[in-house]
Amino acid sequence: MARASVSEVAFGVQYVPVSVQLPTLGQDDREVLNYLAAYGIRYIRFQWVDYTNVTRYRIIPLTAFRKLLSVPRPGISLTKAVFGIVGPSLSPGFTGTGEYLYTPDLNSTRLCGYAPGHASLMGWFEEKMPTGENVGKEDALKVPLCPRGLLRDIVNKGKTLGVEFLVGFETEFILLKSTRPIEAVGNGPWSASCALPSGSVAAKCLEDIADTLQTGRIELLMYHAEAAPGQYEVVTGPLPPVEAADAVVFTRETIINIAAKHGLHATFSPRVNADNCGTAAHTHISVHPTSQLPVNPPPANPSTNQETTMTPLERSFLQSLLDNLPSSTAFTLPTAESYDRVQDDIWSCGTYACWGEDNREVAVRLTGPPGSHHFELRTIDGTANPHIALAAVLGLGLIGIEKGLELKMEGIEGVAAHLSAKERAKRGIIWCLPRTLREAREAARRDPIITNVLGKDFVQKYLSANEVRSSMPRKEDAHLTLTIVRLWRII
């Protein structure tokens, strides 16, 4: 019998970079401003996300914003301590001296349906003036500590190698009626109709979230009940990495604000219930060749692995990502609570750096039909800054493409921890994931590869802020943990 062709076994919507529509509101400043005025926008939320995943913003009246855009170099001044502020504290390595210019990226503008009359947008951190050795350089104003700029640079590096990415997110969250005591909005099973009964506060809240996301030009693919009490998920369509990270920031802000409108608390905390499922931000990454010839063509994958339907680019990316996954978790699982979810036999991500086809017990799940595969990375949760998390994992995967690595690790069925050490070694499964945040930070500090990907100064300052955050008082009883978590916009 003849083998079925790729086109015959393909299923679902096939996304490629040229088919993805970016959420721009206009071709230039004038068109965007006119669009905002036509929709009754009065205020701009000029926002950024810091190293501890706190979304911060300055609110600018549209009239003042229009005036700001009329100058040759628009922007607002922000202290250089911006990424080191953790609650009332300033992390070691940061000072109160100096300012950045935060410049608007109008392509990121979205209407905030959760705040009528408001629109939000992201920006780029720049130096106000070139200094020292940067004078005269093309990127003299670049700020290596800017998470969004860091992700942009990694995406651009990929394009020089002939590679581009699409990224989509599954955003899980729990709706609570009360945090003292903890009381979920409902207790329906996974995808069950009883979790969203018509007319219930949960059903009204989820539909309001869905409408608001679409008002903000987010491609909403579906929403449904998840398995834990009061747990739900919204699935959004793929975008290029920077735009995808922007979209998940907007999605989280929407969920938080719409939940509050309905008298509920929304939490992305990774493990609210010790006896039930955790909460993640599963991230779907697809790897594509660019339409243009690469500026820096990498060595070809030797194509000695004929046991998988993955493309050579996908195999190179996956091998390198798994080789370096342990050093990424400080950036993708950045809270102590994150490691309450890193366990075996609970459909989270397991405790080993490994992969499997449609296996929900591994760190990376291969899914999608041949010719349209994508990787579901399960070692990311909603406490992570999405720009930083994507910069880490894409940068680590690019190393494999840059070197032309072949995939040597075999995919598995079931749980890697159930295999003997000999069986794991035979399959190429070598690395355990960190089991605590302290271990994750140490893995990042020791690894020169993640330092090379993200930059030495960035890694040092990020880990400094993370350490200050984790040193804040943490109570073991759930309601106080949730109250503390709320400070970080996780609720």
C-alpha positions as CSV (number, residue, x, y, z in Angstrom):
1,M,0.0,0.0,0.0
2,A,1.3,3.4,-1.0
3,R,2.3,5.8,1.9
4,A,-0.1,8.7,2.3
5,S,1.3,12.1,1.2
6,V,1.8,15.0,3.5
7,S,-1.2,16.8,2.0
8,E,-3.4,13.7,2.5
9,V,-2.7,13.5,6.2
10,A,-2.7,17.2,7.0
11,F,-5.4,18.5,9.4
12,G,-6.4,21.7,11.0
13,V,-5.5,25.3,10.0
14,Q,-2.0,25.5,8.5
15,Y,-0.2,28.6,9.7
16,V,2.9,30.0,8.0
17,P,4.5,33.4,8.5
18,V,3.1,35.0,5.3
19,S,-0.5,34.0,6.2
20,V,-0.5,35.6,9.7
21,Q,-2.1,39.1,9.9
22,L,-0.3,41.5,12.2
23,P,-2.6,43.6,14.4
24,T,-1.6,47.0,13.1
25,L,-4.1,49.9,13.2
26,G,-2.5,51.9,10.4
27,Q,0.4,52.4,8.1
28,D,1.8,55.4,9.8
29,D,1.4,57.6,12.9
30,R,-1.4,59.7,11.4
31,E,-3.5,56.7,10.4
32,V,-3.1,55.1,13.9
33,L,-4.1,58.4,15.6
34,N,-7.1,58.8,13.4
35,Y,-8.2,55.3,14.1
36,L,-7.9,55.8,17.8
37,A,-9.9,59.1,17.6
38,A,-12.6,57.4,15.5
39,Y,-13.1,54.8,18.2
40,G,-13.4,57.3,21.0
41,I,-10.0,56.6,22.5
42,R,-9.1,59.3,25.1
43,Y,-6.1,57.7,26.9
44,I,-3.0,55.7,26.0
45,R,-1.6,53.1,28.4
46,F,2.0,53.2,27.5
47,Q,3.2,49.9,29.1
48,W,6.1,47.6,29.7
49,V,6.7,44.4,31.6
50,D,9.6,44.3,34.1
51,Y,11.8,41.4,35.1
52,T,9.3,40.1,37.8
53,N,6.4,40.1,35.2
54,V,4.7,43.2,36.6
55,T,2.9,45.0,33.9
56,R,3.5,48.8,34.4
57,Y,2.3,51.8,32.5
58,R,1.9,55.5,32.2
59,I,-1.4,56.8,31.1
60,I,-1.2,59.6,28.5
61,P,-4.2,61.6,27.2
62,L,-4.6,61.2,23.5
63,T,-4.0,64.9,22.9
64,A,-0.7,64.8,24.8
65,F,0.2,61.6,22.9
66,R,-0.5,63.2,19.6
67,K,1.9,66.1,20.6
68,L,4.5,63.5,21.7
69,L,4.4,61.9,18.2
70,S,4.9,65.2,16.5
71,V,8.6,65.5,17.6
72,P,11.5,63.8,15.7
73,R,12.3,61.4,18.6
74,P,9.2,60.7,20.7
75,G,9.4,59.0,24.1
76,I,9.1,59.4,27.8
77,S,11.8,59.3,30.4
78,L,12.0,56.4,32.8
79,T,14.6,55.7,35.5
80,K,17.3,53.2,34.7
81,A,16.2,51.4,37.9
82,V,13.0,50.4,36.0
83,F,13.9,46.7,35.7
84,G,15.3,46.4,39.2
85,I,12.4,47.7,41.2
86,V,10.8,44.8,43.2
87,G,8.0,45.9,45.5
88,P,9.6,48.6,47.6
89,S,13.1,47.4,47.1
90,L,15.8,48.0,44.5
91,S,17.7,45.0,43.4
92,P,21.6,44.9,43.7
93,G,23.2,46.0,40.5
94,F,20.7,48.8,39.9
95,T,20.9,52.4,41.0
96,G,18.6,55.4,40.9
97,T,21.0,57.3,38.6
98,G,20.3,57.8,35.0
99,E,17.3,57.6,32.7
100,Y,16.2,55.7,29.6
101,L,14.0,57.0,26.8
102,Y,11.0,54.7,26.3
103,T,9.9,55.1,22.7
104,P,6.5,54.0,21.4
105,D,5.9,51.2,19.0
106,L,2.6,52.1,17.3
107,N,2.4,48.7,15.6
108,S,1.7,47.2,19.1
109,T,-1.4,49.4,19.7
110,R,-4.6,47.7,20.8
111,L,-8.0,48.9,22.0
112,C,-8.6,48.1,25.6
113,G,-12.1,46.8,25.7
114,Y,-11.7,46.2,29.4
115,A,-11.2,50.0,29.9
116,P,-13.5,51.9,27.6
117,G,-11.7,55.0,26.1
118,H,-8.3,53.5,26.6
119,A,-5.8,51.9,24.2
120,S,-2.5,50.2,25.1
121,L,0.9,49.9,23.4
122,M,4.4,48.7,24.0
123,G,7.7,50.4,23.3
124,W,11.5,50.1,23.1
125,F,13.9,51.2,25.8
126,E,16.7,53.4,24.4
127,E,19.7,55.3,25.7
128,K,19.0,59.1,25.7
129,M,22.4,59.7,24.2
130,P,25.2,57.4,23.0
131,T,27.9,57.0,25.6
132,G,31.4,55.7,25.8
133,E,32.3,53.0,23.4
134,N,28.9,53.1,21.8
135,V,29.4,56.5,20.2
136,G,29.3,56.2,16.4
137,K,27.9,52.7,16.4
138,E,24.8,51.8,14.4
139,D,23.1,50.6,17.5
140,A,24.5,53.3,19.8
141,L,21.2,53.8,21.6
142,K,20.4,50.1,22.2
143,V,19.6,49.0,25.7
144,P,20.7,45.3,26.2
145,L,18.6,45.1,29.3
146,C,15.3,45.8,27.4
147,P,13.4,42.4,27.3
148,R,11.4,43.4,24.2
149,G,14.5,44.6,22.4
150,L,16.4,41.4,23.4
151,L,13.7,39.3,21.8
152,R,13.7,41.4,18.7
153,D,17.4,40.9,18.3
154,I,17.1,37.1,18.6
155,V,14.3,37.1,16.0
156,N,16.5,39.2,13.7
157,K,19.5,36.8,14.2
158,G,17.2,33.9,13.3
159,K,16.3,35.7,10.0
160,T,20.0,36.1,9.1
161,L,20.3,32.3,9.5
162,G,17.2,31.8,7.3
163,V,14.8,31.0,10.1
164,E,11.7,32.6,11.4
165,F,9.2,31.6,14.1
166,L,5.5,31.7,14.9
167,V,4.4,31.5,18.5
168,G,0.9,30.9,20.0
169,F,-0.1,30.7,23.7
170,E,-2.5,28.7,25.8
171,T,-3.3,31.0,28.7
172,E,-4.6,29.1,31.7
173,F,-6.0,30.8,34.8
174,I,-8.3,30.2,37.7
175,L,-11.2,32.4,38.7
176,L,-11.8,32.8,42.4
177,K,-14.8,34.2,44.2
178,S,-12.7,34.6,47.3
179,T,-9.0,34.5,48.3
180,R,-9.8,34.4,52.1
181,P,-10.7,31.6,52.2
182,I,-9.8,30.3,48.7
183,E,-13.0,29.6,46.9
184,A,-13.1,28.9,43.2
185,V,-16.0,30.1,41.0
186,G,-16.9,26.5,40.2
187,N,-15.8,23.0,40.2
188,G,-16.6,21.6,36.8
189,P,-14.4,18.9,35.2
190,W,-12.2,19.4,32.1
191,S,-14.1,20.8,29.1
192,A,-17.4,20.0,30.9
193,S,-20.5,22.0,30.1
194,C,-21.3,22.3,33.8
195,A,-18.2,24.4,34.3
196,L,-19.8,27.2,32.1
197,P,-23.6,27.0,32.8
198,S,-25.6,29.6,30.9
199,G,-26.2,32.8,32.9
200,S,-23.5,31.9,35.5
201,V,-20.9,34.4,36.5
202,A,-18.2,32.2,35.0
203,A,-19.9,32.0,31.7
204,K,-20.6,35.7,31.6
205,C,-17.0,36.5,32.5
206,L,-15.5,34.1,29.9
207,E,-17.7,35.5,27.2
208,D,-16.8,39.0,28.2
209,I,-13.1,38.0,28.1
210,A,-13.6,36.5,24.6
211,D,-15.3,39.6,23.3
212,T,-12.7,41.9,24.7
213,L,-9.8,40.0,23.3
214,Q,-11.4,40.1,19.8
215,T,-12.0,43.9,20.2
216,G,-8.3,44.1,20.8
217,R,-7.6,42.3,17.6
218,I,-6.4,39.1,19.3
219,E,-7.1,36.0,17.2
220,L,-9.1,34.0,19.7
221,L,-9.2,30.3,18.6
222,M,-11.2,28.9,21.5
223,Y,-11.8,28.9,25.3
224,H,-12.9,26.1,27.6
225,A,-12.9,24.8,31.1
226,E,-9.7,23.2,32.4
227,A,-9.4,20.5,35.1
228,A,-8.8,22.3,38.4
229,P,-11.6,24.0,40.3
230,G,-12.5,27.3,38.6
231,Q,-9.7,26.8,35.9
232,Y,-10.2,28.0,32.3
233,E,-8.0,28.4,29.2
234,V,-8.1,30.8,26.3
235,V,-6.2,29.7,23.2
236,T,-4.9,32.5,20.8
237,G,-3.5,32.3,17.3
238,P,0.2,32.4,16.3
239,L,2.1,35.5,15.7
240,P,5.8,36.4,15.2
241,P,7.6,36.2,18.6
242,V,7.6,39.9,19.6
243,E,4.0,40.3,18.6
244,A,3.0,37.0,20.3
245,A,4.6,38.1,23.6
246,D,2.8,41.5,23.3
247,A,-0.5,39.6,22.7
248,V,-0.1,37.5,25.8
249,V,0.5,40.6,27.9
250,F,-2.7,42.0,26.6
251,T,-4.5,38.7,27.1
252,R,-3.5,38.6,30.8
253,E,-4.4,42.2,31.4
254,T,-7.8,41.5,29.8
255,I,-8.4,38.4,32.0
256,I,-7.4,40.3,35.2
257,N,-9.5,43.3,34.5
258,I,-12.6,41.5,33.2
259,A,-12.6,39.2,36.1
260,A,-12.5,42.2,38.5
261,K,-15.4,43.7,36.6
262,H,-17.4,40.5,37.5
263,G,-16.3,40.6,41.1
264,L,-13.8,37.8,40.7
265,H,-10.1,37.3,41.2
266,A,-8.1,35.8,38.3
267,T,-4.9,34.1,39.1
268,F,-2.1,32.6,36.9
269,S,-0.4,31.1,40.0
270,P,1.2,27.8,38.9
271,R,-0.2,25.6,41.7
272,V,-3.2,26.9,43.6
273,N,-4.4,23.4,44.6
274,A,-1.9,20.9,45.8
275,D,-4.3,18.1,45.1
276,N,-5.3,19.2,41.6
277,C,-3.9,20.4,38.3
278,G,-1.4,23.3,38.0
279,T,-1.7,26.3,35.8
280,A,0.7,26.9,32.9
281,A,1.2,29.0,29.8
282,H,1.9,26.3,27.2
283,T,3.7,27.9,24.3
284,H,3.5,26.6,20.7
285,I,6.5,27.3,18.5
286,S,6.8,26.6,14.8
287,V,10.0,26.9,12.9
288,H,10.0,28.1,9.3
289,P,12.6,28.8,6.6
290,T,12.6,32.4,5.5
291,S,11.4,33.3,2.0
292,Q,14.7,35.1,1.4
293,L,18.1,33.4,1.2
294,P,20.0,33.7,4.5
295,V,22.7,36.3,5.0
296,N,24.6,33.9,7.2
297,P,23.7,30.4,6.0
298,P,24.3,27.8,8.7
299,P,25.8,24.4,8.0
300,A,23.3,21.9,6.8
301,N,21.7,19.4,9.1
302,P,23.4,16.0,8.2
303,S,19.9,14.5,7.9
304,T,20.9,11.2,9.5
305,N,17.8,11.0,11.6
306,Q,15.1,9.4,9.4
307,E,12.9,8.3,12.4
308,T,10.8,11.4,12.6
309,T,8.7,13.6,10.2
310,M,10.3,16.7,11.5
311,T,12.2,19.0,9.1
312,P,16.0,19.4,9.4
313,L,15.4,22.9,10.9
314,E,12.9,21.6,13.4
315,R,15.3,18.8,14.5
316,S,18.2,21.1,14.9
317,F,16.1,23.5,17.0
318,L,14.7,20.8,19.2
319,Q,18.0,19.1,20.0
320,S,19.6,22.4,21.0
321,L,16.6,23.5,23.1
322,L,16.6,20.2,25.0
323,D,20.4,20.2,25.5
324,N,20.1,23.6,27.2
325,L,16.6,23.5,28.7
326,P,17.7,23.3,32.4
327,S,19.4,26.7,32.2
328,S,16.3,28.3,30.7
329,T,13.9,27.6,33.6
330,A,15.0,30.5,35.7
331,F,13.5,32.6,32.9
332,T,10.4,30.5,32.1
333,L,9.5,29.2,35.5
334,P,10.6,32.2,37.7
335,T,8.8,31.7,41.0
336,A,9.1,29.2,43.8
337,E,5.5,28.2,43.1
338,S,6.5,27.3,39.5
339,Y,8.4,24.2,40.8
340,D,5.3,22.9,42.6
341,R,4.1,22.1,39.1
342,V,7.3,20.6,37.8
343,Q,6.4,17.0,38.7
344,D,5.9,13.7,37.0
345,D,2.5,11.9,36.4
346,I,0.4,15.1,36.6
347,W,0.4,16.1,32.9
348,S,2.6,19.1,33.6
349,C,6.1,18.9,32.0
350,G,7.8,16.1,33.8
351,T,11.2,16.3,35.5
352,Y,13.5,15.6,32.5
353,A,14.4,17.6,29.4
354,C,12.8,15.3,26.8
355,W,10.2,15.2,24.0
356,G,7.5,13.0,22.7
357,E,4.8,13.1,20.0
358,D,1.5,14.2,21.5
359,N,2.9,13.3,24.9
360,R,1.7,15.6,27.7
361,E,4.2,14.1,30.3
362,V,7.2,15.7,28.6
363,A,8.8,19.1,28.5
364,V,8.3,19.5,24.7
365,R,5.4,17.9,23.0
366,L,5.6,17.5,19.2
367,T,2.2,18.2,17.7
368,G,0.6,19.1,14.4
369,P,0.7,17.1,11.1
370,P,3.9,16.4,9.1
371,G,4.8,19.6,7.2
372,S,3.1,21.7,9.8
373,H,4.6,20.6,13.1
374,H,5.0,22.8,16.1
375,F,6.5,22.3,19.5
376,E,4.4,22.8,22.6
377,L,6.8,23.9,25.3
378,R,5.3,23.0,28.6
379,T,8.0,24.5,30.9
380,I,6.5,28.0,30.8
381,D,3.9,29.4,33.2
382,G,2.0,32.7,33.7
383,T,4.5,34.1,36.2
384,A,7.2,34.5,33.4
385,N,7.7,37.7,31.5
386,P,6.8,36.4,28.0
387,H,9.4,38.5,26.1
388,I,12.2,37.1,28.4
389,A,10.9,33.5,28.2
390,L,10.7,33.5,24.4
391,A,14.2,35.2,24.1
392,A,15.7,32.4,26.2
393,V,14.1,29.4,24.5
394,L,14.3,30.7,20.9
395,G,17.9,31.8,21.5
396,L,18.8,28.4,22.8
397,G,17.1,26.6,19.9
398,L,18.8,28.8,17.4
399,I,22.2,27.5,18.5
400,G,21.3,24.1,17.1
401,I,20.3,25.6,13.7
402,E,23.5,27.7,13.7
403,K,25.6,24.6,14.2
404,G,23.5,22.3,12.0
405,L,22.9,19.8,14.8
406,E,21.0,16.6,14.2
407,L,18.4,15.4,16.6
408,K,19.9,12.5,18.6
409,M,17.3,12.3,21.4
410,E,14.5,9.8,20.8
411,G,10.9,10.8,21.5
412,I,9.2,8.9,24.3
413,E,5.8,7.7,25.3
414,G,4.8,8.1,28.9
415,V,7.0,9.4,31.7
416,A,10.8,9.7,31.5
417,A,11.2,9.2,35.2
418,H,9.6,5.7,34.8
419,L,12.4,4.6,32.6
420,S,15.6,3.2,34.0
421,A,18.8,5.3,33.9
422,K,20.1,2.9,31.2
423,E,16.9,3.3,29.1
424,R,17.0,7.1,29.4
425,A,20.7,7.2,28.3
426,K,19.9,4.9,25.3
427,R,17.3,7.5,24.2
428,G,19.6,10.4,24.7
429,I,17.8,11.8,27.8
430,I,20.5,13.2,29.9
431,W,19.3,16.3,31.8
432,C,17.0,16.6,34.8
433,L,15.1,19.9,35.1
434,P,15.8,22.0,38.2
435,R,13.4,21.1,41.0
436,T,13.5,24.5,42.9
437,L,14.0,28.1,41.9
438,R,17.3,28.2,43.7
439,E,18.5,25.3,41.5
440,A,17.2,27.1,38.4
441,R,19.1,30.3,39.2
442,E,22.3,28.3,39.9
443,A,21.9,26.5,36.6
444,A,21.6,29.8,34.8
445,R,24.6,31.3,36.6
446,R,26.8,28.4,35.8
447,D,25.9,28.1,32.1
448,P,28.0,30.1,29.7
449,I,25.5,29.3,26.8
450,I,22.5,31.1,28.3
451,T,24.8,34.0,29.2
452,N,26.0,34.2,25.6
453,V,22.4,34.1,24.4
454,L,20.9,36.8,26.7
455,G,24.0,38.7,27.6
456,K,26.1,38.7,30.8
457,D,24.7,41.9,32.2
458,F,21.1,40.9,31.5
459,V,21.5,37.5,33.1
460,Q,23.2,39.0,36.2
461,K,20.6,41.7,36.7
462,Y,17.6,39.5,35.9
463,L,18.8,36.9,38.5
464,S,19.4,39.7,41.0
465,A,15.8,40.9,40.6
466,N,14.5,37.4,40.8
467,E,16.4,36.7,44.0
468,V,15.0,39.8,45.6
469,R,11.5,38.8,44.6
470,S,11.9,35.3,46.0
471,S,13.3,36.6,49.3
472,M,9.9,38.3,49.9
473,P,8.0,36.6,52.8
474,R,6.2,33.5,51.6
475,K,3.5,31.9,53.7
476,E,2.7,28.3,53.3
477,D,-1.0,28.6,53.8
478,A,-2.7,29.1,50.5
479,H,-4.7,32.3,51.0
480,L,-1.6,34.3,52.1
481,T,0.4,32.9,49.3
482,L,-2.2,34.1,46.9
483,T,-2.3,37.5,48.5
484,I,1.5,37.8,48.1
485,V,1.3,36.6,44.6
486,R,-1.2,39.3,43.8
487,L,1.5,41.9,44.2
488,W,3.1,40.5,41.1
489,R,0.0,40.8,39.0
490,I,-0.4,37.0,39.0
491,I,-3.8,37.6,40.5
